[in-house]
Amino acid sequence: MENLTLIIPAKNEAISLPRVLQEIKDYSCRVIVILESSDIETIESIKNFDCKIVNQLGKGYGNALIEGINKVETEFLCIKNCLRFQKKNFSQTPLIRS
């Protein structure tokens, strides 16, 4: 997975986003998190994780995806939604299905 970037668009996810990043810390992939610059609480909650934070310039989920995809430097990418009430661990969700 070294040639994979995980794109995570998020908004007001100060509780769940650190959990997701903790669960994937041992994967050998790049991580890009797209956030509005006004989402200070979420930004502060992930500043110690190994991820690239992209400040979203536009508005909305679709724009966050486009901005994240435009920052990818690897051959492959995967989009992971960060949901506040996510019940199962990210590590139980397959990144690639055959």
Phi, psi and chi 1 to 4 in degrees:
 res  aa     phi    psi   chi1   chi2   chi3   chi4
   1 MET       -   13.6  -71.8 -166.5  -69.0      -
   2 GLU   -67.7  -19.6  -66.8  172.3    1.7      -
   3 ASN  -104.3   32.0 -155.3   13.3      -      -
   4 LEU  -124.5  136.6  173.4   70.7      -      -
   5 THR  -114.3  130.3  -62.0      -      -      -
   6 LEU   -97.0  120.9 -176.1   61.5      -      -
   7 ILE  -102.0  125.7  -61.8  173.1      -      -
   8 ILE  -124.7  100.3  -54.1  175.0      -      -
   9 PRO   -78.6  134.4   22.8  -24.9      -      -
  10 ALA  -144.9  155.5      -      -      -      -
  11 LYS  -152.5  124.3 -177.0  175.7 -177.7  178.2
  12 ASN    53.9   50.3  -60.1  -37.2      -      -
  13 GLU  -118.6   40.0  -60.0  -70.6   -6.8      -
  14 ALA   -63.1  -23.9      -      -      -      -
  15 ILE   -91.7  -49.5  -65.4  172.5      -      -
  16 SER   -80.6  -32.4   61.1      -      -      -
  17 LEU   -63.3  -44.1 -174.5   53.3      -      -
  18 PRO   -60.2  -33.8  -24.9   34.4      -      -
  19 ARG   -64.0  -44.6  -69.7  178.6 -174.8  166.2
  20 VAL   -62.9  -46.3  169.5      -      -      -
  21 LEU   -64.2  -35.2  -66.0  174.9      -      -
  22 GLN   -64.3  -41.1 -178.5   65.2   33.1      -
  23 GLU   -67.5  -28.2  -69.9  173.9   11.0      -
  24 ILE  -103.4    5.6   64.2  170.1      -      -
  25 LYS   -60.7  -25.1   68.2 -179.9  171.4  107.1
  26 ASP   -90.7   -4.0  -66.4  -31.2      -      -
  27 TYR   -76.0  145.0  -72.6  100.2      -      -
  28 SER   -95.9   61.6   58.6      -      -      -
  29 CYS  -130.5  161.0   63.1      -      -      -
  30 ARG   -84.1  151.5  -63.3  179.7 -172.8 -175.6
  31 VAL  -128.6  127.7  177.8      -      -      -
  32 ILE  -118.3  124.8  -62.8  175.4      -      -
  33 VAL  -110.7  127.9  177.8      -      -      -
  34 ILE  -106.1  121.6  -58.2   88.4      -      -
  35 LEU  -137.0  152.2  -66.9  162.3      -      -
  36 GLU   -72.0  141.1  -65.8  176.6    0.4      -
  37 SER   -63.0  -20.0   58.9      -      -      -
  38 SER   -80.7   -8.4   61.4      -      -      -
  39 ASP   -85.3   61.7 -166.6   -4.6      -      -
  40 ILE   -59.4  -41.1  -56.7  -60.1      -      -
  41 GLU   -61.4  -43.7 -171.8  175.6   -7.4      -
  42 THR   -68.9  -41.7  -55.8      -      -      -
  43 ILE   -59.1  -45.8  -66.6  169.0      -      -
  44 GLU   -63.1  -34.9  -73.3  -64.3  -46.1      -
  45 SER   -70.4  -18.3   74.1      -      -      -
  46 ILE  -118.2    6.0   64.0  168.1      -      -
  47 LYS   -64.5  -18.7   67.1 -179.6 -179.3 -178.3
  48 ASN   -95.5    4.7  -66.8  -36.9      -      -
  49 PHE   -94.9  155.6  -73.6   94.6      -      -
  50 ASP   -83.7   80.4 -175.8   19.9      -      -
  51 CYS  -147.0  156.3   62.7      -      -      -
  52 LYS   -94.3  124.8 -179.7  176.8 -175.1  173.8
  53 ILE   -97.7  123.8  -60.9  172.6      -      -
  54 VAL  -109.5  123.1  173.2      -      -      -
  55 ASN   -78.8  118.9  -71.6  -37.8      -      -
  56 GLN   -69.4  124.6 -175.5  177.5   -1.6      -
  57 LEU   -86.5  -34.0  -59.4  175.9      -      -
  58 GLY   -95.0 -159.1      -      -      -      -
  59 LYS  -127.3  147.6  -65.2  -76.1 -176.4 -170.4
  60 GLY    94.7  163.8      -      -      -      -
  61 TYR   -64.3  -45.5  176.7   75.0      -      -
  62 GLY   -60.5  -41.5      -      -      -      -
  63 ASN   -64.6  -38.9  174.5  -97.4      -      -
  64 ALA   -61.5  -41.7      -      -      -      -
  65 LEU   -63.0  -46.3  -68.1  177.8      -      -
  66 ILE   -60.7  -45.7  -68.9  168.1      -      -
  67 GLU   -64.4  -38.9  -69.9 -171.2   29.6      -
  68 GLY   -66.5  -46.4      -      -      -      -
  69 ILE   -60.7  -37.6  -69.4  168.1      -      -
  70 ASN   -66.4  -16.6  -74.1  -22.7      -      -
  71 LYS   -95.6   -5.6  -61.6  -68.4 -177.2 -176.7
  72 VAL   -69.3  133.5  171.1      -      -      -
  73 GLU  -118.1    4.3  -62.9  174.9   -7.8      -
  74 THR  -102.0  171.1   57.1      -      -      -
  75 GLU   -72.9  -32.9 -175.0  175.4   -0.4      -
  76 PHE  -121.3  155.0  -57.5  102.8      -      -
  77 LEU  -141.5  157.7   66.0   89.8      -      -
  78 CYS  -140.3  138.8  178.2      -      -      -
  79 ILE  -102.7  127.4  -62.8  167.1      -      -
  80 LYS  -121.1  119.3  170.2   64.5  178.8  151.4
  81 ASN   -80.2  140.9  -66.7  -41.3      -      -
  82 CYS  -106.9  105.5 -173.6      -      -      -
  83 LEU  -103.9  136.5  -57.0  174.0      -      -
  84 ARG   -57.3  -34.7  -88.4  176.7 -120.9  158.1
  85 PHE  -114.0   36.8  -58.0  106.2      -      -
  86 GLN   -66.3  125.2 -173.7  171.4   -1.2      -
  87 LYS   -92.6  -37.1  -67.9 -175.0  178.4  177.9
  88 LYS   -99.8  155.0   73.2 -179.7 -171.0  178.5
  89 ASN   -66.6  144.0  -69.6  -21.6      -      -
  90 PHE   -59.5  -37.1  177.4   79.6      -      -
  91 SER   -63.3  -15.6   58.4      -      -      -
  92 GLN   -89.1   -6.0  -63.8  172.8  -13.3      -
  93 THR   -98.4  121.2  -55.1      -      -      -
  94 PRO   -65.6  138.4   19.4  -26.0      -      -
  95 LEU   -78.6  -37.0  -72.2  177.0      -      -
  96 ILE  -131.2  129.7  -59.8  171.8      -      -
  97 ARG  -109.9  142.9  -67.5 -173.9  179.6  162.5
  98 SER   -95.8      -   44.2      -      -      -
